Amino acid sequence: MKKRIVWVTGDYFIDVDMPIVPHLCREYDIEWIIIRGQDEKIEVPTSCDGCDIHTYQMSFRRRDIRCISFYARIARRIKAFNPDIIYIDAVEMPYLYPVFDFYLPRHKMVHAAHNVVSYPGWPHRRMNEMYIKYIFGNHKNFHIFSQHTRAVFEQLYSGKNILCTPLSLKDYGTPSPSASLDDEKVKFLFFGNFRHNKRPDVLLQAFARLPIELRNKAHLSVMGSCDNTEPYMPLVKELGDSVTFVPTRIPDEDVADIFASHHYLVLPYENVAQSGPHMIAYNYNVPVIATRIDGFVEHVTDGYDGYLFDVNNVDSLAEVLKRVIGNSKEEYNVLCDNLKHTIAQKYSSAAILDNYKRYFDAL
């Protein structure tokens, strides 16, 4: 008899779970619950072969006390399903977990922990820290998405039952035939929400330091939601036609073409748990240039399938940019072949799904 799983996803994590749940439906009896935030426009699936999807639309902000009755309704549905496992890829601060703990057995819950410690710029940081400590301190089963965050987690919270497997590759469909690489210019991409810890300013400064003859052989695209463009505009104006600056959310249907038409994704982050754009790049076999921090070192082998540079070091990044602009087409092709090998070994659907199944079967 198949194990019964209720899978709870916050709409903001739908891209994390969408590649996983449909495959696990072949092994388990899954009821998939998706929580949509108030006024969120994120697209969520309405059907899934092998499992039932139930979408719950929030009518209030997540911190509104009226959410308690909303989460209680979801908890009662979960209880009626009588699952063996309740996998929760949602935080929904501050009421979801206290409500679920009241209605549901904690030993059946698995919490997907995308962040173990807070980072600068985390919204409502103090409240988030308290809420995360509540979850970590009062639950047993966790999914951690990287080895370095697992090490931090185990130092802070011993004796937990941990699934450690990375984010799956993020697939935004097949690129159009026109989305090909430019043989004349090396194209670099920064992609995702502008936050201070992601340091797009470091990338812009490093690109501006390139000698003009090298800059003429390259192009930089900086794309993603940005609340305040003012700090970046002086460099954007200085770089002129050498940079494409799009400080707004990129539609999902454009993502595949954007990645397929760039040679490298650049991740100048000063700290990271795991990176969604990183997994998009790997889905399209785009090598990554990233900071030499734990969150990237375990995913990028410097000089083999990508490049690393010193964190917050404009000169270090500029040297890497010079190096790759000077690489031959053959050297780039070898880098991409090496990346294919890395992806097949560590990030294939089969490898990641096997980790989930071993963990769930052992619970």
JOZI-V111613 format. One record per pair of residues at least 4 apart in sequence whose C-alpha atoms are under 8 Angstrom apart, sorted by the first residue. I is the first residue (numbers start at 0). GAP is how many residues later the second one is. Records with the same first field share a line. If there is no record, write none. Layout:
BEGIN
I=GAP / GAP
END
This chain:
BEGIN
1=25 / 26 / 27
2=25 / 26 / 80 / 81 / 82
3=24 / 25 / 26 / 27 / 78 / 79 / 80 / 81
4=23 / 24 / 25 / 26 / 78 / 79 / 80 / 81 / 82
5=24 / 25 / 26 / 27 / 72 / 75 / 77 / 79 / 80 / 81
6=23 / 24 / 25 / 26 / 79 / 80 / 81 / 82
7=24 / 25 / 26 / 27 / 78 / 79 / 80 / 81 / 82
8=4 / 5 / 8 / 23 / 24 / 25 / 26 / 79 / 80 / 81
9=4 / 24 / 25 / 26 / 27 / 79 / 80 / 81 / 82
10=23 / 24 / 25 / 26 / 31 / 32 / 33
11=30
12=4 / 76 / 77
13=4 / 30
14=4 / 155
15=4 / 151 / 152 / 154
16=4
17=4
18=4 / 149 / 150 / 151
19=4 / 148 / 333
20=4
21=4 / 26 / 27 / 28 / 29
22=4 / 330
23=4 / 329 / 333
24=4 / 5 / 24 / 25 / 26
25=24
28=21 / 22
29=20 / 21 / 22
30=20 / 21 / 22 / 23
31=19 / 20 / 21 / 22
32=20 / 21 / 22 / 23
33=10 / 19 / 20 / 21 / 22
34=20 / 21 / 22 / 23
35=4 / 19 / 20 / 21 / 22
36=20 / 21 / 22 / 24 / 25
37=19 / 20 / 21 / 22 / 23
44=8
45=7 / 9
46=5 / 6
47=4 / 5
57=9 / 12
59=4 / 6 / 7
60=6
61=5 / 30 / 31 / 32
62=4 / 30 / 31 / 32
64=30
65=4
66=4 / 28
67=4 / 27 / 28 / 31
68=4
69=4
70=4 / 24 / 25 / 28 / 29
71=4 / 27 / 28 / 31
72=4
73=4
74=4 / 24 / 25 / 28 / 29
75=4 / 27
76=4
77=4 / 5
78=4 / 24 / 25
83=24
84=23 / 24 / 25 / 275 / 278
85=22 / 23 / 24
86=22 / 23 / 24 / 25
87=21 / 22 / 23 / 24
88=22 / 23 / 24
89=22
90=5 / 6
91=4
92=35 / 38
93=33 / 37
94=4
95=4
96=4 / 38
97=4
98=4
99=4
100=4 / 5
104=4
105=33 / 34
106=32 / 33 / 34
108=30 / 31 / 32
109=30 / 31 / 32 / 33
110=30 / 31 / 32
111=30 / 31 / 32
112=29 / 30 / 31 / 32
113=30 / 31 / 159 / 160
114=34 / 158
115=16 / 33 / 36 / 37 / 157
116=12
117=4 / 7 / 10 / 11
118=6 / 78 / 152
119=76 / 77
120=4 / 74 / 75 / 76
122=5
123=4
124=4
125=4
126=4
127=4
128=4
129=4
130=4
131=4
132=4
133=4
134=4
135=4 / 21
136=20
139=19 / 20 / 21
140=19 / 20 / 21 / 22
141=18 / 19 / 20 / 21
142=19 / 20 / 21 / 22
143=5 / 6 / 18 / 19 / 20 / 21 / 22
144=4 / 5 / 19 / 20 / 21 / 22 / 128 / 129
145=4 / 18 / 19 / 20 / 127 / 128 / 149
146=4 / 17 / 151
147=4 / 146 / 147 / 150
148=4 / 124 / 146
149=4 / 14
150=4
151=4
152=4 / 5
153=4 / 5 / 6
162=192 / 193 / 196
163=191
164=187 / 190 / 191
165=181 / 186
166=107 / 109 / 112
167=111 / 179 / 180 / 181 / 184
168=110 / 111 / 113 / 114 / 178 / 179 / 180
169=106 / 109 / 110 / 113
170=85 / 109 / 112
171=80 / 81 / 83 / 84 / 108
172=80 / 83
173=82
174=4 / 81 / 82 / 85
175=81
178=78 / 79 / 81 / 82
179=80 / 81
180=79 / 80 / 81 / 82
181=4 / 5 / 79
183=33
184=31 / 32 / 33 / 34
185=31 / 32 / 33 / 76 / 77 / 139
186=31 / 32 / 33 / 34 / 74 / 75 / 76 / 77
187=30 / 31 / 32 / 33 / 74 / 75 / 76 / 77 / 78
188=31 / 32 / 33 / 34 / 70 / 73 / 75 / 76 / 77
189=10 / 30 / 31 / 32 / 33 / 75 / 76 / 77
190=31 / 32 / 33 / 74 / 86
191=31 / 32 / 33 / 57 / 85
192=31 / 32 / 33 / 56
193=4 / 5 / 6 / 30 / 31 / 32 / 33
194=4 / 31
196=72 / 73 / 74
197=69 / 70 / 71 / 72 / 73
198=4 / 69 / 70 / 71 / 113
199=4 / 22 / 68
200=4 / 30 / 31
201=4 / 66 / 110 / 111 / 112
202=4 / 63 / 65 / 111 / 114
203=4 / 28 / 31 / 32
204=4 / 30 / 109
205=4 / 108 / 109 / 111 / 112
206=8 / 13 / 111 / 114
207=27 / 30 / 31
208=109
209=4 / 5 / 108 / 112
210=4
211=4
212=4
213=4 / 108 / 111
214=4 / 27
215=26
216=108
217=24 / 107
218=23 / 24 / 25
219=22 / 23 / 24
220=22 / 23 / 24 / 25
221=21 / 22 / 23 / 24 / 25
222=21 / 22 / 23 / 24 / 25 / 26 / 27
223=22 / 23 / 24 / 25 / 26
224=22 / 23 / 24 / 25
225=21 / 22
228=4 / 18
229=4
231=4
232=4
233=4
234=4
235=4 / 7 / 9
238=4
249=4 / 5
250=4
253=4
254=4
255=4 / 28
256=4
257=4
258=6 / 21 / 22 / 25 / 27
259=24 / 26
261=24
262=23 / 24
263=22 / 23 / 24 / 25
264=13 / 16 / 21 / 22 / 23 / 24
265=22 / 23 / 24
266=11 / 21 / 22 / 23 / 24
267=21 / 22 / 23 / 43 / 44
268=21 / 22 / 42 / 43
269=21 / 23 / 41 / 42
270=22 / 24
271=23
272=22
273=21
274=4
275=4
276=4
277=4 / 10
278=4
279=4
280=4 / 5 / 6 / 7
281=4 / 5 / 57 / 61
284=51 / 54 / 55
285=50
286=18 / 19 / 48 / 49 / 52
287=12 / 17 / 18 / 19
288=17 / 18 / 19 / 20
289=6 / 10 / 17 / 18 / 19
290=5 / 17 / 18 / 19 / 20 / 21
291=4 / 5 / 16 / 17 / 18 / 19
292=4 / 18
293=4
294=4
295=4
296=4 / 11
299=5 / 6 / 7 / 8
300=4 / 5 / 6 / 7
301=4 / 5 / 6
302=4 / 32
303=31 / 34 / 35
304=30 / 31 / 33 / 34 / 37
305=29 / 33
306=13
307=12
308=4 / 7 / 8 / 11
309=6 / 7
312=4
313=4
314=4
315=4
316=4
317=4
318=4
319=4
320=4
321=4
322=4
326=4 / 5
327=4
328=4
329=4
330=4
331=4
332=4
333=4
334=4
335=4
336=4
337=4
338=4
339=4
340=4
341=4 / 5
342=4 / 5
343=4
344=6
345=5 / 6
346=4 / 5
347=4
348=4
349=4
350=4
351=4
352=4
353=4
354=4
355=4
356=4
357=4
358=4
END
